[in-house]
């Protein structure tokens, strides 16, 4: 593999592999081609600095993890050992975050892990990870919208009103015992409403969205600090005993327990199983990398924002888990609104209102960042021809946002949030996120080997140890999820492969370039994905 000047004077990679479909499946984009793309028209506006990016990261991380999933994980999986679950999940994220930061500094464009896979593993793996990211962000946003609805309904009740039951929940629930039961509801109207409202905000523009998010981050961080400071005075150490009622393990393989206890439905429980569930709470730093194209100085600011937001939120998570499980016995925590309910149970009704408002604010900012991120993945894939560009790469002439894919995202998120229960949504999100992290960590190892001299404004330390540990931690958490999640992921990836081989492979800009060069020369000489035949 050599490099030479392309037809327009820029550098591109010369590929000398046998012709055929396999040539395209594992063909890679180059860093030079990404630089050329960034000089093109219809780029997203670079308006975000390190503070705004860090606020987006904190906005995505702090919210559902503290205000919703604490209840589910502590009640069903871990007990007070949830504190250690956050440590394990946070450790996995630290290794993955360092790998993300290296790639984000090298390739500051929209697309996140999708783009990183394209330049290291080839088109097929890029499609798989892009398709996986679509699942990750859509289901994550749906989970967040569901949690928002529960806190909104709690707020309404504080003012002696109530959302009619048929409009306040998903039509069915999937309990911890594995039994599916009807709830008597038609759909979750508040979840649908907030999804559509955030969609409208995102269409208007990234600057307005970032400002809106920053204001919400200030409010919710203040409320989180309030929970820690006030709740600490009401901790009863007896509530921490037993500290790990479900054990410290919960390790499984495709849902089959290898070490530890299982619940009534046969699913693994314990500290590791809890870490796999609450891992959802950490995906915000991933979202920061999808905004790299809108950062003013992405090589410096994106790594700073990724690491800073992760460090801040990990400390706050552990503190809140300690306070909430110390205030109320884990078995008595409410799984839908655990933090507000904990203060209600100790007769601090005045604090319940403040916490509910803070939770709504925090969860809203998470929803905004999740729904902000998915259209950017659509945009990156459409630019490469893997999805219809006329729809998914359409950038609004006035707002400079990917407005069509944002509207589609809002519709999908609203439908899922209003019809599916919390437990199904949370676990489905995690396995997709963990797979993305595994691929990014592997991509760092590959890129360090195949292109060790590429400019790296930020370098992940202790390579290969850091990416290897990232892969191992994420795989352990993936295997700690119930087997149903593997089935859902397999079905989703199969559907994605059908779309790729039916549409993406034939419309890929890189594929067209390769076929043109092979037809002309018998091999694939210089050229870049940006040159149409």
N, C-alpha and C positions, 0 to 999 in steps of 0.2 A: 504494500500500500504506500503510495507516494502522494505528494501534493504538487500541483502545478497551477498556473494561472488559468482561470476559466475564460469563456468567451467575452466576458465583460471586464476582464482585468482583475477580478477578485480571486481569492484562493478557494479551492474546493478539493475534495478528496477524490483521488482516482481509484476506482474499484475494478479489480481484475479478477472476477470470479466467473464461473460458468454461467451461461444464460439459463433462463427458466424461472419458475415461480420462486424457488428458494432464494434466488439472488435478491429479489425484492423483499422477501419476508425478513431478512436479516441485514438489509442495507441500512446504513445509519446516516443521519444528518450530521453535518459538521458544525463546529463552533463558528467557522467563518460564514457558513450559510445563515446561521442565526444572527450574526452581526449584520449581514446584508438585509435580512428581514426587518431588523430594527430601523433600518434607514428608509424603509418603504413608506407608502402613504397609509392613511387610515390607522395609524398607531393610536394606542390609548394615551391619554394625557399624563405626563409625569408631574404629579402634584403632591405626592406624599413624601414627607420627611421621616426621620427615625422615630420621632415622638408619635406621629400619626400611625405609622406602621406598628409600633409597639402597642398602641392603643387598640388597633385592630386585632392584634394577637391576644391581648388581655380580654378584649371584647368577645372573642370567640371561645376562649378557654373558661373564664369565670362566668358561670351562669348555670347551665343545666347540671354540670357535675356537682356543684355545691348545693343548688337549690332543689334538685329533683333526684338525681341518681344516688345521692348519699342514702336516701331512704330505701330504695330498691336493694342496693348492695348490702347495707348493714342488716336489713330485715331478713333478706332471703339467703345471703351468701357468707357473710363474714362476722357479724357482730362488731364489737369495738376494734377488732383487728383490721377494720377498714383503714385505719391509720397506716398500717404497714402495706396494705394494698395500694394506697396512693404512692408510697415510697417505691414499690416495685414498678408500678406503671410509669411513674416519673422517671425512674432509671432507664427504662426502655426508651422513653421519649428523649432523654438527654443524648443517647447515642445516635438515635435517628435524627435529632435536631442538628447535631454537628454535621452530619452528612448532608442534610437539606441545605444548611448554610453554605457549605462548600459549593454545591451545585448552583444555588441561587446567585452566588457571586460570579460564577462562571457564565451562566446563561440567564441573564435578567430579563426574561420574557414571560408572557402569560403561559400557563400550562402546568407549572409545578412538576411533579414527578413524571408526568407524561412526557414533557420535553426532555427531562433528564434521561429517561429510558430510551428516547429516540436517538440520542447522540452516543449512547453506550451499548445498548443491547439490540437495537434495530427496530424496524417498523412494527413487526408483529408484537413484540413485547411492549412497545409504546402504545399500541392499540389496546392491549390487555389492561395496562395500567390506567390508561385514559378512561376506558369503559368502567374500570373499577372505581376510579375517582368520581365518576358521575353517580354511581351507586352510593358512594360514601357521602357525598355532600347532599344529595337529595334525601337520603334516609336520615342523615344527621339533622338536617333542617326540619324534617317532619317530626322527629323526636323532640326537638326543641319547641316547636309550635305546640305540640301536645302538652308539654310541661307548662308552657305559657298559659294555655287555656285553664289548667288546674289552678294556677295562682290567681288568674283573673277571676275565676269563679269564687275563689276564697275571698278575694277583695270585695266582690259584689255582696257576699253574705255578711261581711262586716257592716255593711250599710243596710242590712235587713232586706235584701232582695235576693233573688235566685234565678239562675238561668234554667228554663224548663228542661227536665231530665232528657227529653227526647232530642234536645239540641246541645247537650253538654258532655257527650262522650262518644267514643267509637261504638259501633253497633255490637261488637263482641269483645271479649277479653280472653287472654291466654294466661291462666293462672300459674303460680309456681308449682302446682301439682300436675301440670301438663294437661289440664282439662280446659277445653274451649267452652265458654259460656256466653250466652246472649246477655247484653246489658239493658235491653229495653230502649236504648237510644237509637236515633236515626243517623245522626252524624254530629261531629264536634264543631259547632258553629263558631265559637271564639277562635279555635285553631285555624279554621278556614279564613276568618276575617283578618287575623294578624298576618297570615301568609300573603294575602292579597295587598294589604297595606304596605308591607315591606317591599313587595314587588314594585309598587308604584314609586316608592322612594328611590329604589335602585335604578329605575329607568331614568330618573332625573339627572343623576350624575354622581361620579365617585367623590368629588370634592364635598358635595352636600352630604353624601352618605358617610364619609369619614368624619365630618364635623358633628353630625347627628350621633355617630357611634362614640366619639370622644366625650360628648356630654353625658351619655349613658354610662360610660366606663367610670367617670368620676363619681356618679351617684352610687353605682353598685359596689365599687371598691370601698366607699365610705360605709355602706351598709354591712359589707362583709367584716370590716374592722369593728363595727359596732357589735356584730354577732359574737366575735371573738372576745372583745373587751368586756361586754356585759354578761354574756353566757358563761364566761369563765368563773364568775362569782357563784353560779348556781350548779356547778359540777358536783355530782355525788360520786365519789370514787367507787362506791359499791356497784354503780351501773357499768363499770368496766370489768366486772367479774361475772362470769368467766370472760377473759379477754378474747379468746378465740373459740367460741362455742362450736364452730363448725370445723375447727382445725386450722393448721397453718398451710395446708397444701391445696388440694383441689385440682391437682394436675391430671389431665386426661388426654386421650388420644382419639381424635374424631368423636368426642363425646363420651367415650368409654373410660371410666375412672381407672387411673393407674395407681394413684396414691391418695388416700383421704376418704371423706364421706360423700354420700350422695343424698339428694332430697327425695321427696315422695315420688317425683317423676323420673328418678334415676339420673338426674343431672348432677355433675360434681359441684360441691360446695366447699368453702374454705377460703383462706386468704388469697391464694393464687387465682381461684375462680372469681373472687370479687375483683381482683386487679384486672381480669379480662373484661369484666362488665364496666367498671368505672374508667377504663382506658378511654372510653368515648369522651371523657371530660377534657382530654389533653389535645384534641386534634386541632386546636386553634392555631398553633405555630405552623402547622402545615398550610393553613389558609393564608398566612402571611406571604409565603412564597408565591402564591398565585397572583399576588398584587405587585410582583417585582417589576413588571412593565410600567407600572404607574408610580414607581419610586423615583425620586429626583436623583439619588445617588445609590443605585441598587447594590453595587459591589460592596459598599460599606454599610448602608443602612439596613438592608434586609437581614444579613447575619446578626447584626446588633439586635434588631427587633425580635427575631426568632428566639435567640438565647435569653434575652431580657424578659420577654413575656412568659417563657416557660419557667424560668427561675422564680419570678414573682408569684406565679399562680400555684406552683408546687408547694411553696411554703404556706400560702393561704389555705390550700386544700387540706393539708395535714392538720392545720390548726382548727379549721371548722369541723373536720371529722372528729377530732378529739373533744371539742366542746359539745357538739350535738349528741354524740353517744354517751357523754358524761352527764348531760342534763336529763336525758330520758333513756330508759332501758331500750336496747336495740329492738327488742321484740314488740315494743309499743310505738315505734316510729311510724308515721304516716308515709306511705311510699310515693304519694303524689306531691305533697308539699311539706316535706319533713322539717325544714328549718323553722318555718312559721309555726307549724303545729307543735314543735318542741317548746317554743316560748309560750304558746297557748296552754300547754299541759302544766307549766309551772306558774300559771296565773299571771303572766305578764302580757295581758291583753293589749296594753298600749304599744308594746313592742311588736306585736303581731302585725299591726297595720303598717308600721315602718318597714318591717322585713318583707311583707308581701309586696309593697310598692318597690322596694329595692330588688326583690326577686324578679318582678315583672320587667323592671328596667334592665337588669342583667341578662335575663333570658332574651329580651328583645334584641340586645346588641349581639348576642350569639347568633340568633336567627339571621340578623342582617349580614354578618360576615359569612355564614354558611351559604346563604343565597347569593351573596356577592361573588363567591368563589366558583360555583358551578358553571355559570355562563363563561367564565374565563377559560375553563377547561374545554368547553364546547368550542370556543373561539379558536384556541390553539389547534384543535383537531381539524376544524373546518378549514383553517388556513392551509393545512397540509393536504387537503382534499379528501380526508377520510370521512368527513360528514359534508352534507350539502352546504357550500359556502354562501349561497344566496340567502340562506336562513340563519345558520349558526355563526357566520362570520360577518353578519350585517351590523355595522356600527352606525348609530344614529348621527345624522349630519349635524344636529344641534347639540345634543347632550354628550356625544362621543362615548356612548356606552353600547355594549352588545344587547340591544333592546329586545330583539325578537327572542333570543335564547333566554333572556331574563324573564320575559312573559311566560315562556314555556315552563321554565323552572318554577315560577310561582304557581302555575296551574297544577303541576305534578305534586309539589310540596303540599299545597292546600288539600288536594284530594287524599294523599296518604295520611296527612296529619289528622284529618277529620274522620277517617275510616278505620285506621289500624291502631291497636293498643300499644302502650308504652314498652312492655317487655319485648315484644317482637321487633320494634323499631330499634331499640337501643343495642340489642345483641347483633342485629344484622349490620348496623353501622360499624361496629368494632372490627369485625373480621375483614371488611373491605379496607379499613384504615390500616390495620396491621399488615395486610398484604402489600399495600403501597409502601409502607416503611421498609419492609424486607427488600423490596426491589430497589429502593433508593440506596440503601446501605450496600447492596450487592453492586450497584452501578458505580459507587465510589471506588470500590476495589478494582473493578474492571477498567474504569477510566484512568486510575493511577497506573495501571499496567500498560494500557495501549497508548496513552498519551501523557506520559509523566511530565513533559515540559510545557503543557498548556498553562496559560496564565490562570492563577488561582488567587484572587485577591484575599480570600479567606480559605485557609487550609484546615480541615478537620485534623485534630491532633492524634498522635499514637495510632496511625494507620499502619498495619491492618487491624489492630486490636479493637479500636472503636467500632468500625463497621461490622466486624465479626460478632462482637457482643450485642450490637443492635439487632442483627439477624437472629441470634440465639434467643434474646429476651422476647422479641416479637413472636417468634415461632412457639415459644413456651406459652405465651398468652393466647395465641391462636388455637393451640391444641387444648387449652383450658375452656374453650367455648363449647356449648352443646353441639351435637352432630347436625342438628337441623340447620345450623348456620352454614356448615360446609355444603349442605345440599343446596341451600338458597344461593350461595356464592357460585357453586358449580352451574346451576341453572342460568344465573345471570351471565356468567362468562361464556356459556354455550351460546346464548342468544347474541352476545356481542360478537362471537366468532362468525356466526351466520351473517350478521350485518357486514362484518369486515370482508369476508370472502364473496359476499353478494354485491357489495357496493364499494367499500373503502379501497380494496386492492386494485380495482379498475380505475378509480378516480384519483388515487394518490398522486400528488405532484411529483414526489420522488420516483414512484413507479413509472409514471409517464416518461420522466427523464431517462430512467434506466432503459426502458423499452426502445426509446428513440435512439439512444446511443448504441445499444446492442444491434438494432436493425441497421444502423449506419456503419458501424465499425466492427461488429462482432464481439466487442467487449464494451465495458462502460468506462470510457475515458473521462476527462475532466468535465465537470458540470456541477450544478448545484440544484437542490430541490426548487429553487426559486425560478429556474428557467423552464418555461413551457416549451414543448416541441413546436 
